[in-house]
Amino acid sequence: MMRGDIVEGVHYGSVVVLAADGSVEFQCGDIEAAFYPRSALKPLQTVAMLRAGLSLEDELLALATASHSGEERHLAGVRRILATAGLTEEDLGNTPDQPYDPAVREEWVRRGRGPSRLAQKCSGKHAAMLMTARARDWPLEDYLDPGHRLQRSIARTVEELTGESIARVSVDGCGAPLFSTSLRGLTRAVASINSAAPGTEESRVAYAIRENPEMASGSWRDVARLMRAVPGLLAKDGFEGVQVAALPDGRAIGVKIADGADRARMPVAAAALALCGVDPALLAEFASTSVLSGTTTVSSLSAVGALACGFPAGPPAPGP
């Protein structure tokens, strides 16, 4: 990050750019190391749930993949999923929280509302998990147990789509099982979802997200704006600096910021997408992050070096 003409902060991480045939066109950092993709795993989890019997209209299917902002449409959508399965908010097993979007959260608090499972950003995924379990007549009370048939089914799909065995299993911030993968494997999986043949579960998930980006994230979120800006793009973010995105022909990018800094996630992703062949003009608003002092931009963050190809030159890369 530059403040004036001085480098004030530096973020490191791993990036992979895949060609349409799945080969690696660009990489930096370790793209083979196991890591936790956090919410970027949700499209894979949703494919698994469709295969297991989940049935939702596209708007609600997008919500099942969402780290949503907690807007009223998100809460109403989760209620619809639960009601369809004959369930209520009390059946959710996710961690209670306030809405993720700062403005929505501020209004929530102003009205005197406390943390709730419905408002927590992963409630759509959890409602879909419950609906899937209900459809298969699987137990509901332990649906978050890694040994539950639902979670075992999800694990198998994650391994199939990534092409890798799961090295580690942990718990995500919402309480759901979290399966490790490599950055290359995760990116490969998202590419396969967005380039899948029509009529497959993968293509249904991809279409639902692309057509309902605000339902899969939020009205003011950068991921939704990115999908609106780049035709056919499927994109998903995750905590700790994770971003994946794929084009319909199989080209794809994956980003993991090593220190988990969210501010670096989108500028690096935009630079990777430019290397992937996306017109830099479509990515201009995502290529740097500005920091304001009042109405004046006093600092900015952007990718540097080989990753910045196609964008105006940034500051020199720091030495070893």
C-alpha positions in Angstrom: 0.0 0.0 0.0 1.3 3.5 -0.9 0.8 6.6 1.2 2.0 9.5 -0.9 5.1 8.1 -2.6 6.1 5.8 0.3 5.4 2.1 0.6 3.4 1.9 3.8 2.4 -1.8 3.8 3.0 -4.9 1.8 0.8 -8.1 1.6 2.1 -11.4 0.3 0.1 -14.5 -0.8 -0.4 -17.1 -3.5 -2.1 -16.6 -6.9 -2.9 -19.1 -9.6 -4.3 -18.4 -13.1 -5.6 -21.5 -15.0 -6.0 -21.7 -18.8 -9.2 -23.1 -20.3 -7.7 -26.6 -20.4 -6.8 -26.5 -16.7 -3.1 -25.9 -17.1 -1.3 -23.3 -15.0 -0.6 -20.1 -17.0 0.7 -18.0 -14.0 1.5 -18.8 -10.4 3.2 -17.2 -7.5 3.5 -18.5 -4.0 2.6 -22.0 -3.0 -0.5 -23.1 -4.9 -0.3 -26.7 -3.9 -0.3 -26.3 -0.1 -3.4 -27.3 1.9 -5.4 -24.4 3.2 -8.9 -23.7 4.3 -10.9 -22.0 1.6 -13.5 -20.7 4.1 -16.7 -19.4 2.4 -15.1 -19.9 -1.1 -16.0 -23.6 -0.6 -19.8 -22.8 -0.7 -20.3 -23.4 -4.4 -18.9 -26.9 -4.0 -21.0 -27.6 -1.0 -24.1 -26.5 -2.9 -23.3 -28.7 -5.8 -23.1 -31.6 -3.3 -26.4 -30.7 -1.8 -28.1 -30.6 -5.2 -26.7 -34.1 -5.9 -28.1 -35.2 -2.6 -31.6 -34.0 -3.3 -31.8 -30.3 -2.6 -34.5 -28.6 -4.7 -34.5 -24.7 -4.8 -35.4 -22.0 -7.3 -32.4 -20.1 -8.6 -32.6 -17.1 -6.3 -32.6 -19.3 -3.2 -30.0 -21.5 -4.6 -27.7 -18.5 -4.9 -28.5 -17.7 -1.3 -27.4 -21.2 -0.3 -23.9 -20.3 -1.7 -23.9 -16.9 0.0 -21.9 -15.1 2.6 -24.8 -12.7 2.6 -24.9 -9.2 3.9 -28.0 -9.7 6.1 -30.3 -7.5 4.1 -34.0 -8.1 4.4 -34.2 -10.1 1.2 -31.5 -12.4 2.5 -33.4 -13.0 5.7 -36.7 -13.5 3.9 -35.0 -16.0 1.6 -33.6 -18.0 4.4 -37.1 -18.1 6.0 -38.5 -19.4 2.7 -36.0 -22.2 2.5 -36.7 -23.2 6.1 -40.5 -23.0 5.7 -40.4 -25.1 2.5 -38.7 -27.8 4.6 -41.2 -27.4 7.5 -38.4 -25.8 9.7 -37.8 -22.6 11.6 -34.9 -20.5 12.6 -34.6 -22.5 15.8 -33.5 -25.5 13.7 -30.4 -23.6 12.4 -27.1 -24.7 13.9 -25.0 -21.8 12.7 -23.3 -19.3 15.1 -25.6 -16.4 16.0 -24.3 -13.0 14.7 -25.3 -9.6 13.5 -25.5 -8.8 9.8 -22.2 -8.8 7.9 -22.7 -5.5 6.0 -21.7 -2.5 8.1 -24.6 -0.3 7.1 -27.1 -3.1 7.6 -25.5 -4.0 10.9 -25.7 -0.4 12.1 -29.4 -0.3 11.4 -29.9 -3.7 13.1 -28.2 -2.5 16.3 -30.0 0.8 16.2 -33.3 -1.1 16.4 -32.0 -2.9 19.4 -31.6 -6.3 17.8 -29.0 -8.8 19.1 -27.1 -11.6 17.3 -29.3 -14.1 15.6 -28.8 -17.3 13.5 -30.9 -15.9 10.8 -28.8 -12.7 10.4 -25.5 -14.6 10.3 -24.0 -14.5 6.9 -24.0 -18.3 6.4 -27.7 -18.9 7.3 -28.6 -19.6 3.7 -26.1 -22.5 3.5 -27.3 -23.9 6.8 -30.9 -23.7 5.8 -30.1 -25.5 2.6 -28.2 -28.2 4.5 -31.2 -28.7 6.7 -33.5 -28.9 3.7 -31.2 -31.4 2.1 -31.2 -33.6 5.2 -35.0 -33.4 5.4 -35.3 -34.4 1.8 -33.2 -37.5 2.4 -34.8 -38.3 5.7 -31.4 -37.9 7.4 -31.2 -36.7 11.1 -31.4 -33.0 11.5 -30.1 -32.5 15.0 -26.5 -33.5 14.2 -26.3 -32.2 10.6 -23.0 -30.4 11.3 -21.2 -33.5 12.5 -18.4 -34.3 10.0 -19.6 -37.9 10.2 -23.2 -37.1 9.2 -24.2 -38.5 5.9 -24.8 -35.0 4.5 -21.2 -33.9 5.4 -19.7 -37.1 4.1 -21.6 -36.5 0.8 -20.2 -32.9 0.7 -16.7 -34.2 1.4 -16.9 -36.6 -1.6 -18.0 -33.9 -3.9 -15.2 -31.6 -2.7 -12.7 -34.3 -3.5 -14.2 -35.0 -6.9 -14.3 -31.3 -8.0 -10.9 -30.4 -6.7 -9.3 -33.6 -7.8 -7.6 -33.9 -4.4 -8.0 -35.9 -1.2 -9.0 -33.8 1.8 -5.9 -33.5 4.0 -7.5 -31.7 7.0 -11.0 -31.1 8.4 -11.8 -28.2 10.7 -14.8 -26.1 11.7 -15.7 -22.9 9.9 -16.7 -19.7 11.7 -20.4 -20.6 11.2 -20.0 -24.0 12.8 -20.0 -26.2 9.7 -17.3 -28.7 8.8 -14.5 -27.1 6.7 -12.5 -29.2 4.3 -9.0 -28.2 3.2 -7.8 -28.1 -0.4 -5.0 -26.4 -2.3 -5.5 -23.1 -4.1 -5.0 -24.9 -7.4 -7.6 -27.5 -6.5 -10.1 -24.9 -5.4 -9.6 -22.9 -8.5 -9.9 -26.0 -10.7 -13.2 -26.8 -8.9 -14.7 -23.4 -9.5 -13.6 -23.5 -13.1 -15.4 -26.9 -13.6 -18.5 -25.5 -12.0 -18.8 -22.5 -14.3 -17.9 -24.4 -17.4 -20.1 -27.5 -16.7 -22.5 -28.8 -19.3 -26.1 -27.5 -19.1 -28.4 -29.7 -17.0 -25.8 -30.6 -14.5 -25.8 -29.7 -10.9 -22.7 -27.7 -11.4 -24.3 -25.6 -14.2 -27.3 -24.9 -12.0 -25.2 -23.5 -9.2 -23.1 -21.4 -11.6 -26.2 -20.0 -13.3 -27.9 -19.2 -10.0 -24.9 -17.3 -8.7 -24.3 -15.4 -12.0 -27.9 -14.4 -12.3 -28.4 -13.4 -8.7 -25.0 -12.0 -7.6 -26.5 -9.7 -4.9 -28.4 -12.7 -3.4 -25.1 -14.6 -3.3 -23.4 -11.7 -1.5 -25.0 -8.3 -1.1 -26.2 -5.2 -2.8 -22.9 -3.2 -2.3 -20.4 -6.0 -2.2 -17.4 -6.0 -4.5 -18.0 -9.6 -5.6 -21.5 -8.8 -6.9 -20.2 -5.7 -8.7 -17.4 -7.8 -10.2 -19.8 -10.4 -11.6 -22.0 -7.6 -13.0 -18.9 -6.0 -14.7 -17.5 -9.1 -16.3 -20.0 -11.1 -18.5 -20.3 -14.8 -17.5 -18.0 -14.5 -14.5 -18.6 -16.6 -11.4 -16.9 -15.3 -8.3 -16.8 -16.2 -4.6 -14.8 -14.7 -1.7 -13.9 -16.2 1.6 -12.6 -14.9 4.9 -8.8 -14.7 5.4 -8.2 -13.2 2.0 -9.6 -15.9 -0.3 -11.0 -15.1 -3.8 -11.8 -17.4 -6.7 -13.3 -16.5 -10.1 -14.0 -18.4 -13.3 -15.1 -17.7 -16.8 -17.5 -19.9 -18.8 -14.7 -21.4 -21.0 -12.8 -22.8 -18.0 -10.3 -20.0 -17.4 -10.1 -19.2 -13.7 -8.1 -17.5 -11.0 -7.5 -18.2 -7.3 -6.1 -15.9 -4.6 -5.0 -16.5 -1.0 -3.6 -13.5 0.8 -1.2 -14.9 3.4 -2.0 -12.5 6.2 -5.7 -12.8 5.6 -6.0 -9.1 4.7 -9.3 -8.4 2.9 -8.1 -5.1 1.5 -5.6 -6.9 -0.7 -8.0 -9.5 -2.0 -9.8 -7.7 -4.8 -6.8 -5.7 -6.3 -4.9 -9.0 -6.6 -7.9 -10.8 -8.0 -8.4 -8.1 -10.6 -4.8 -8.2 -11.6 -5.0 -12.0 -11.9 -8.2 -11.7 -14.0 -6.3 -9.4 -16.4 -3.6 -12.0 -16.8 -6.4 -14.5 -17.4 -7.5 -12.4 -20.4 -10.3 -10.3 -19.0 -10.3 -6.8 -20.5 -8.5 -4.5 -17.9 -11.1 -1.8 -18.7 -13.8 -4.0 -17.1 -11.6 -4.4 -14.0 -10.4 -0.8 -13.5 -12.6 -0.1 -10.5 -11.3 -3.3 -8.7 -7.6 -2.8 -9.5 -6.8 -0.7 -6.5 -8.2 0.1 -3.1 -8.2 3.8 -2.0 -8.0 5.1 1.5 -9.6 8.5 2.0 -8.9 11.4 4.4 -12.2 13.2 4.2 -12.7 13.3 0.4 -9.1 13.1 -0.5 -7.4 9.9 -1.5 -4.2 9.6 0.6 -3.2 6.1 0.0 -3.9 3.2 -2.4 -3.2 -0.5 -2.7 -2.6 -2.4 -5.9 -0.7 -5.4 -7.3 2.9 -4.9 -8.4 5.4 -6.7 -10.5 4.4 -9.4 -13.1 0.9 -9.7 -11.5 0.2 -6.0 -12.4 0.4 -6.6 -16.2 -2.3 -4.7 -18.0 -2.7 -2.0 -15.3 -0.8 1.2 -14.8 2.5 0.7 -13.0 2.3 0.6 -9.3 5.1 1.1 -6.8 8.3 -1.0 -7.2 8.1 -4.4 -5.6 9.9 -4.6 -2.2 13.3 -6.2 -2.2 14.1 -9.6 -0.6 
